[in-house]
Structure formats: structure tokens, C-alpha cells
Amino acid sequence: MSESSTSHHQRFAALRRHIQQRIIGQGRLIERLIIGIIADGHLLIEGLPGLAKTTAVHTLASGMNLSFQRIQFTPDLIPGDITGGDIFLAQQGEFKFIEGPIFNQIILADEINRAPPKVQSALLEAMQERQVTSSGVSRPLSDVFIVVATQNPLDHEGTYALPEAQLDRFIMKIQLDYPEMEDELSILRHETQRLRAPDDKASETILNHKDIIEARKSVNHVFISELLERYIVALVGATRQPEKYWPAAQAWISHGASPRATLALARCARALAFIRQRDFVEPADIRDIAFDVLNHRIGLSFNARAENVKINDFIAGLLERIPVP
């Protein structure tokens, strides 16, 4: 890799260590958060309460010199609470647009699926177009603009399913489970130590706006061969028509991943190769990231649910059956 790319990698490695000071036993989550930053994509984190979803995003933001805003999604939230709106100023006798919390660079949309669909859909324009339109006027957002949303599983009381169009805007969906026993013991001991002696490094700034933009340019130059491009297209295509590789799976799919998933899989594979200090993509990069890129973009049919088929089992079956270049 070039000297510039090596420098960028070292900074992101420092950011990873910074997050690991607070988050124990969630190495995959930390890696995916960093991939989302350098792949310029929004992230959705799903897991039960208490699995450090919010803490991880807070810690990520604290390591970067970017504006940060946490939005707590609740059933009584309205779209204007997120985007802002026109307020009448009596003394001036005119309306003035007051920016909402979406006009920051890192947005933590906490428990996004606790708000009604109308509020969830208010994020669509911001996430896709990097702008907010109010009263016919479009206002641009920062070129570094990332939404990291957390949600509880849909069978958790008081939650709403996110619209499919919004789900497709998240470059990855990261699913969390309970930590291993040894990790949980380490969490307990670390928290006790932190309460006794607070760590001043929690507010350390490691990356700035320029670092992120330059790292993204480096990632765009990570080489991906034509064979691997065809492998990505075949994998995403198989989510729509799995019968070519797996005839029994044809009845399990109501809809497959869109071409946006193809672009996301290539971007994330490049980003993963970058943080692994390579300037080229290997098949393992694609296979490692495929679950997170595809799991929220595939709709299972009633037959699949009746047979207790899980999304990740379906993706794993495709990865086993599609020939690797």
C-alpha cells in the first residue's frame, strides 16, 4: 500500500483501539462500524437492550472531530423533530428555517423502530440524497454524513417494522447477540475499574473530516478483479433466483437483494481489504461481509417461515454453493 494509505490505516487502527477501551467482546461490531465510516454508508445495528449498541456509537463519535447528535426515537416523535422546519418570527414578521438534529455529521438514531413509519421515512431523503427539503427549499447536509441506527428485534414489544425502501439505504445491518461468559466477566471488571478511575482518553480525538475523506479516496482505489466482480453479481443475483444453485430454496424467497446490494457489497469488501492492509480484494473479504450487507435486503416467503428458515442460513447456503473464483 502507498505511504498515504498506510498512514490512514494507522489512524483507523488507533480508532479501533479507542473503541475497544470501552467495548469488550464486540470485535465484529467495531470492525463493521469502521467499515461503515470509510465505505461512506449508513449502518443499522440490531440487538436486545443492554448489548452496548448505543455505547459503541457514542465511543466511535468521541474519537472523531465531527459533529454528533443522538436522536431518541419514540412513538410520539414527528418528522419535524428530526429535520427541523420553518418557524414564524413575530418580531421580524417572517418565517425562518430552524435546523433539526439531522444537520450533524454523525447521527445516532437510537431505537429507530420505536417510532411510527412516517417518522422513519423522514430519514429517507437525508440518507439517500444528503439533503433535507422543507417548504420547497433543499438544504444540503455534510459530505461526511452517517446515520447509525439501533433497533430492537421486531418481536420486542413496542416496535415497528422499518419500510423496505429505508432498509435498503443501510449499507449493512449488524446483528448482535449476548457476549460469551469470559467477555461478560471482563465487562464487569472493566466497568468496576472505570468507576474507580475514570479514563480521560475517552474524549481523545483521532480522526477529523479530512482524514475520512482521504481514506475514502484510498478505499476507492482498492483493486477488485473482474472475476470477483462477477462473483459479487452472481451472489446477489442468487438471492433473487436461487434455483440455479439451490433448487429447494426457490420457494423460500419473496424478494431478493437489489442492485444497490451489489454496489454495497463491492464497497464494503474494498473497505474490509483496506483495514486488513491490502490494496486488493480477496474472496474472503466478500464472503466475510456478505451476511451484513445482504441480511436486511432479502425477504423470506411464508414457506420459509413455516420451515423455520433463517436469513443467515439462506445466505450461508448460497455461499457454500456458488463457486469461488
Beta strands, then each sheet from edge to edge (+ up, - down):
strand 1: 42-46
strand 2: 68-72
strand 3: 84-89
strand 4: 94-99
strand 5: 106-110
strand 6: 131-134
strand 7: 137-140
strand 8: 146-151
strand 9: 170-175
strand 10: 253-255
strand 11: 299-300
sheet 1: 2+ 5+ 8+ 1+ 9+
sheet 2: 3+ 4-
sheet 3: 6+ 7-
sheet 4: 10+ 11-
end
